[in-house]
């Protein structure tokens, strides 16, 4: 018997890092001892109070049943409080906050709720590969908008406005931007909101990097006047609170839109473990000292990574935010793939080729800060000696 794969997967391959991590694991099993500077999976632990909240809840015999599809009131209140404290955005925890099993899940929920085959989605090039995958799985047409060093990795909204946007239903944006580390100003976010209003499209802002190595106060798109009419925002505790494997995210914005997303989401999961919800409440209550300590660690690591990239002849622009360093490859390499392959083969260090994020990333590589100083120093020595 032959069972064919659904046509919705025709243009969607296995996620790059799923394949690459399997390859690196095989090399390590053969004794290669690869140092991976690939994915942004924080190696640092959560705050002790977060682990304690998980343990205390898990020890209660009544904590292990199904939970609400919308999360506990305490978690939604904590998420709303986080937005008020750090972004100056007031949210109704009952209707304008939807906890997620990670913000990556939220991207699929939004796509499946709002997109169909007659719709077009604007996605950034370069950008998070999941944006394209979600649009394609939902059957929508993908249209890329260019981000380049020449434009400061910001979209040219005037140029976009000259094109036919009549079928565009959704525009995905991500600032601070991954992979380039570019922040966006309040003025630019206001221009984005005005652009979406003018062209009758939904803005989906993916915002997980605002608290990592950001020299300006973190921003929410929903702080822009009028943004709630056109925008939903995704956020995550993965990077900001070292909870990547715990899968805690949130979707915030218009109550009527979140109600529709819940129609889909409630058919996909049965709620988040209560212990993780209580731990997230503790994490969201952490103050500025937590972020200061986190960033002090990452700041030192960034200097080591920039030194490593410089040893390879790569040029990293200043002012980047987030868990990575984005750097242009030297001209004697054809692209980031060539440099990545060479460094992996010769120095047993893995750097992410920028081309996985789109064609505008072909001339770049990305290096993660999610390794201890000792490992980064070892990687630097390997690169210098090969």
C-alpha positions as CSV (number, residue, x, y, z in Angstrom):
1,X,0.0,0.0,0.0
2,X,1.3,3.5,-0.9
3,X,0.3,6.4,1.2
4,X,1.2,9.8,-0.3
5,X,2.3,12.8,1.7
6,X,-0.3,15.7,1.9
7,X,0.2,18.3,-0.8
8,X,0.5,21.0,1.9
9,X,4.0,19.7,2.6
10,X,5.1,19.9,-1.0
11,X,7.3,23.0,-0.4
12,X,8.2,22.3,3.2
13,X,11.3,20.4,4.1
14,X,12.6,19.3,7.5
15,X,13.7,22.3,9.5
16,X,17.4,23.1,8.8
17,X,18.6,22.7,12.4
18,X,16.7,19.4,12.8
19,X,18.9,18.0,10.0
20,X,22.1,19.8,11.0
21,X,22.0,18.8,14.6
22,X,21.6,15.2,13.6
23,X,24.6,15.6,11.3
24,X,26.7,17.1,14.1
25,X,25.6,14.4,16.5
26,X,26.8,11.8,14.1
27,X,30.2,13.6,13.8
28,X,30.5,13.7,17.5
29,X,29.6,10.1,17.9
30,X,32.5,9.4,15.5
31,X,34.8,11.3,17.8
32,X,34.9,14.7,16.1
33,X,34.1,16.9,19.2
34,X,32.3,19.6,17.3
35,X,31.8,23.0,19.0
36,X,28.4,24.2,17.8
37,X,27.7,27.9,17.6
38,X,24.5,27.2,15.8
39,X,21.1,27.4,17.5
40,X,20.2,30.0,20.2
41,X,19.4,27.5,23.0
42,X,20.4,29.2,26.2
43,X,22.9,27.1,28.2
44,X,22.3,29.2,31.4
45,X,19.8,28.0,34.0
46,X,16.6,29.8,35.0
47,X,16.5,31.8,38.2
48,X,16.4,29.5,41.3
49,X,13.0,30.8,42.2
50,X,11.6,29.6,38.9
51,X,12.9,26.1,39.5
52,X,11.6,26.2,43.0
53,X,8.1,27.2,41.8
54,X,8.1,24.2,39.4
55,X,9.2,21.8,42.1
56,X,6.8,23.0,44.7
57,X,3.8,22.8,42.3
58,X,4.9,19.4,40.9
59,X,5.1,18.0,44.4
60,X,1.3,18.6,44.9
61,X,-0.8,15.6,44.0
62,X,-3.5,17.9,42.5
63,X,-1.2,19.6,40.0
64,X,-1.1,16.9,37.3
65,X,-4.4,17.1,35.5
66,X,-5.4,18.9,32.4
67,X,-5.3,22.7,32.5
68,X,-7.3,25.5,30.9
69,X,-6.8,26.0,27.2
70,X,-6.3,29.7,28.0
71,X,-3.8,29.2,30.8
72,X,-4.4,30.0,34.5
73,X,-5.7,33.4,35.5
74,X,-2.4,33.8,37.5
75,X,-0.3,33.3,34.4
76,X,-2.3,35.6,32.2
77,X,-2.2,38.2,35.0
78,X,1.6,37.8,35.2
79,X,2.0,38.2,31.4
80,X,-0.2,41.3,31.5
81,X,1.8,42.6,34.4
82,X,5.1,42.0,32.5
83,X,3.8,44.0,29.5
84,X,2.7,46.9,31.8
85,X,6.0,46.9,33.7
86,X,8.5,46.5,30.8
87,X,6.6,48.0,27.8
88,X,4.1,50.3,29.3
89,X,1.3,48.4,27.6
90,X,-1.9,47.7,29.5
91,X,-3.6,44.4,28.6
92,X,-6.8,42.8,29.8
93,X,-5.5,39.4,31.1
94,X,-8.9,37.8,30.6
95,X,-9.2,38.6,26.9
96,X,-6.0,40.1,25.4
97,X,-3.4,37.5,26.6
98,X,-3.1,33.9,25.4
99,X,-0.4,31.7,26.8
100,X,1.3,29.4,24.3
101,X,3.5,26.3,24.4
102,X,6.3,28.5,22.9
103,X,5.9,31.3,20.4
104,X,6.9,29.1,17.5
105,X,3.6,27.2,18.1
106,X,1.8,30.6,18.0
107,X,3.0,31.3,14.5
108,X,1.3,28.1,13.3
109,X,-1.9,28.9,15.2
110,X,-2.1,32.4,13.7
111,X,-1.5,31.0,10.2
112,X,-4.1,28.3,10.5
113,X,-6.6,30.7,12.0
114,X,-6.4,33.5,9.4
115,X,-4.7,32.3,6.2
116,X,-6.1,30.5,3.2
117,X,-5.0,29.9,-0.4
118,X,-6.3,33.2,-1.8
119,X,-4.1,35.2,0.7
120,X,-0.6,36.5,0.4
121,X,1.8,36.8,3.3
122,X,4.8,39.2,3.4
123,X,7.8,37.6,5.1
124,X,11.3,39.1,5.6
125,X,14.4,38.0,3.7
126,X,16.4,37.2,5.7
127,X,14.1,36.0,8.4
128,X,13.2,33.1,10.7
129,X,12.6,30.1,8.3
130,X,9.4,29.1,10.2
131,X,7.6,32.2,8.8
132,X,7.8,30.7,5.3
133,X,7.0,27.2,6.4
134,X,3.8,28.4,8.2
135,X,2.6,30.3,5.2
136,X,3.3,27.4,2.8
137,X,1.6,24.8,5.1
138,X,-1.4,27.1,5.3
139,X,-1.5,27.2,1.5
140,X,-1.0,31.0,1.2
141,X,1.3,32.7,-1.3
142,X,4.6,33.8,0.1
143,X,6.0,37.2,-1.0
144,X,9.4,38.2,0.4
145,X,10.3,41.7,1.3
146,X,14.0,42.6,1.2
147,X,16.1,43.4,4.2
148,X,19.7,44.4,3.4
149,X,22.7,46.1,5.0
150,X,22.1,49.0,2.7
151,X,18.7,49.7,4.2
152,X,19.8,49.0,7.8
153,X,18.0,45.6,7.7
154,X,14.7,47.5,7.7
155,X,12.0,47.1,4.9
156,X,11.6,49.8,2.4
157,X,7.9,50.5,3.0
158,X,7.7,53.1,0.2
159,X,9.0,50.6,-2.3
160,X,6.6,48.0,-1.0
161,X,3.7,50.4,-1.3
162,X,4.3,50.7,-5.0
163,X,3.6,47.0,-5.5
164,X,0.2,45.3,-5.7
165,X,-0.7,44.6,-2.1
166,X,-4.4,43.9,-2.7
167,X,-4.1,40.2,-1.7
168,X,-1.8,40.7,1.2
169,X,-3.5,39.7,4.4
170,X,-0.6,39.5,6.8
171,X,2.9,40.9,7.2
172,X,5.4,39.1,9.6
173,X,7.9,41.4,11.3
174,X,10.5,40.7,13.9
175,X,12.4,43.4,15.8
176,X,14.9,43.1,17.4
177,X,15.5,41.2,14.2
178,X,16.8,37.7,14.0
179,X,19.3,36.8,12.4
180,X,20.8,40.3,12.0
181,X,20.4,41.6,15.5
182,X,18.9,44.9,14.2
183,X,16.7,46.9,16.6
184,X,13.8,49.1,15.4
185,X,13.1,52.6,16.6
186,X,9.7,53.7,17.9
187,X,9.4,55.9,14.8
188,X,9.9,52.9,12.5
189,X,7.3,50.8,14.4
190,X,4.8,53.7,14.1
191,X,5.5,53.7,10.3
192,X,4.8,50.0,10.2
193,X,1.5,50.4,11.9
194,X,0.5,53.2,9.5
195,X,1.5,51.0,6.6
196,X,-0.6,48.1,7.8
197,X,-3.6,50.4,8.3
198,X,-3.3,51.9,4.9
199,X,-3.1,48.6,3.1
200,X,-5.6,46.7,5.3
201,X,-3.3,44.0,6.5
202,X,-2.6,42.2,9.8
203,X,0.8,42.8,11.4
204,X,2.3,39.8,13.3
205,X,5.2,41.0,15.4
206,X,7.6,38.2,16.7
207,X,9.3,39.8,19.7
208,X,11.5,37.3,21.7
209,X,14.8,39.1,21.7
210,X,14.2,42.5,23.3
211,X,15.8,41.7,26.6
212,X,19.1,40.3,25.4
213,X,22.0,42.8,24.8
214,X,19.6,45.6,24.0
215,X,21.1,48.9,24.9
216,X,17.7,50.6,24.7
217,X,14.5,49.8,26.6
218,X,12.7,46.9,25.1
219,X,9.7,47.8,22.9
220,X,6.4,46.3,22.1
221,X,4.6,47.0,18.8
222,X,1.4,47.4,20.8
223,X,2.9,50.5,22.5
224,X,2.4,52.3,19.2
225,X,-0.8,54.3,19.2
226,X,-3.4,52.5,17.0
227,X,-1.4,49.3,16.8
228,X,-4.0,47.2,18.5
229,X,-6.3,47.7,15.5
230,X,-3.9,45.9,13.1
231,X,-1.4,43.9,15.2
232,X,-0.8,40.8,17.2
233,X,2.4,40.2,19.1
234,X,4.2,37.0,20.0
235,X,6.6,36.9,22.9
236,X,8.6,34.2,24.6
237,X,10.4,33.3,27.9
238,X,12.9,31.1,26.0
239,X,15.7,33.7,25.6
240,X,14.8,36.3,28.2
241,X,14.4,33.8,31.1
242,X,16.4,30.8,30.0
243,X,13.3,28.6,29.5
244,X,13.7,27.5,26.0
245,X,13.0,23.8,26.7
246,X,10.1,24.6,29.0
247,X,8.1,26.0,26.0
248,X,6.4,29.2,27.4
249,X,5.3,31.9,25.1
250,X,2.4,34.3,24.7
251,X,0.2,35.9,22.1
252,X,-1.2,39.3,22.9
253,X,-3.4,41.8,21.2
254,X,-7.0,42.2,20.0
255,X,-9.5,40.2,22.0
256,X,-11.6,39.2,19.0
257,X,-8.6,37.9,17.1
258,X,-7.3,35.9,20.1
259,X,-10.8,34.4,20.4
260,X,-10.4,33.1,16.9
261,X,-6.9,31.8,17.5
262,X,-8.2,29.9,20.5
263,X,-10.7,28.1,18.3
264,X,-7.8,26.5,16.5
265,X,-5.4,26.1,19.5
266,X,-8.0,24.4,21.7
267,X,-8.1,21.6,19.1
268,X,-4.3,21.2,19.1
269,X,-3.3,20.8,22.8
270,X,-4.8,20.3,26.3
271,X,-3.1,23.1,28.2
272,X,0.2,23.7,29.8
273,X,1.4,21.7,32.9
274,X,0.5,23.7,36.0
275,X,4.0,23.5,37.4
276,X,5.4,25.2,34.3
277,X,2.7,27.9,34.5
278,X,3.5,28.6,38.1
279,X,7.2,28.7,37.2
280,X,6.5,31.2,34.4
281,X,4.6,33.4,36.9
282,X,7.8,33.5,39.0
283,X,10.0,34.2,36.0
284,X,7.8,37.1,34.9
285,X,8.1,38.7,38.3
286,X,11.9,38.9,38.1
287,X,13.3,42.4,38.1
288,X,16.0,44.3,36.3
289,X,18.8,42.6,38.3
290,X,18.0,39.4,36.5
291,X,18.4,41.0,33.0
292,X,21.5,42.8,34.1
293,X,23.3,39.6,35.2
294,X,22.2,37.8,32.1
295,X,23.5,40.5,29.8
296,X,26.8,40.8,31.7
297,X,27.4,37.2,30.8
298,X,26.4,37.6,27.2
299,X,28.4,40.8,26.8
300,X,31.6,39.0,27.6
301,X,30.7,36.1,25.3
302,X,29.9,38.5,22.5
303,X,33.5,39.9,22.6
304,X,34.9,36.3,22.3
305,X,32.6,35.5,19.4
306,X,33.4,38.8,17.6
307,X,37.1,37.9,18.0
308,X,36.5,34.5,16.5
309,X,34.7,35.9,13.5
310,X,37.4,38.5,13.0
311,X,40.0,35.8,13.0
312,X,38.1,34.3,10.0
313,X,38.0,37.6,8.2
314,X,34.3,38.2,8.9
315,X,33.0,41.6,9.6
316,X,30.3,42.1,12.2
317,X,28.4,45.4,12.4
318,X,28.2,47.1,15.8
319,X,24.9,47.7,17.6
320,X,23.5,44.2,17.3
321,X,21.1,42.8,19.9
322,X,20.0,39.3,20.8
323,X,21.7,35.9,21.3
324,X,23.8,36.0,18.1
325,X,26.4,37.8,16.1
326,X,25.8,38.3,12.4
327,X,28.8,38.8,10.2
328,X,29.7,39.3,6.5
329,X,32.0,36.6,5.1
330,X,35.3,37.7,3.5
331,X,35.4,37.8,-0.4
332,X,37.5,34.6,-0.8
333,X,34.5,32.5,0.3
334,X,31.7,32.3,-2.2
335,X,29.1,32.5,0.6
336,X,28.3,31.7,4.2
337,X,27.7,28.0,3.3
338,X,31.3,27.7,2.0
339,X,32.8,29.4,5.1
340,X,30.6,27.3,7.4
341,X,31.7,24.0,5.7
342,X,35.3,25.0,5.7
343,X,35.4,25.9,9.4
344,X,33.5,22.8,10.3
345,X,35.9,20.6,8.4
346,X,39.1,22.3,9.4
347,X,38.5,23.6,13.0
348,X,35.5,21.4,14.1
349,X,33.5,24.6,14.8
350,X,30.0,25.0,13.4
351,X,28.7,28.4,12.3
352,X,25.2,28.9,10.8
353,X,25.3,29.9,7.2
354,X,23.2,33.0,6.7
355,X,21.6,31.6,3.6
356,X,19.2,29.4,5.6
357,X,17.4,32.6,6.5
358,X,16.9,33.7,2.9
359,X,18.9,34.7,-0.2
360,X,19.8,38.1,1.3
361,X,21.7,36.2,4.0
362,X,24.0,34.3,1.6
363,X,27.0,36.5,2.2
364,X,26.8,36.1,6.0
365,X,27.2,33.7,8.9
366,X,25.6,33.7,12.3
367,X,27.3,32.7,15.6
368,X,25.4,31.9,18.8
369,X,26.4,33.2,22.2
370,X,25.0,30.1,23.9
371,X,28.3,28.5,25.0
372,X,30.4,29.1,28.1
373,X,33.5,31.3,27.9
374,X,35.7,28.3,28.1
375,X,34.1,26.7,25.1
376,X,34.2,29.9,23.1
377,X,37.9,30.3,23.9
378,X,38.5,26.8,22.7
379,X,36.6,27.5,19.5
380,X,38.7,30.7,19.0
381,X,41.9,28.7,19.5
382,X,40.8,26.1,17.0
383,X,40.0,28.8,14.4
384,X,43.3,30.6,14.9
385,X,45.3,27.3,14.6
386,X,43.6,26.2,11.3
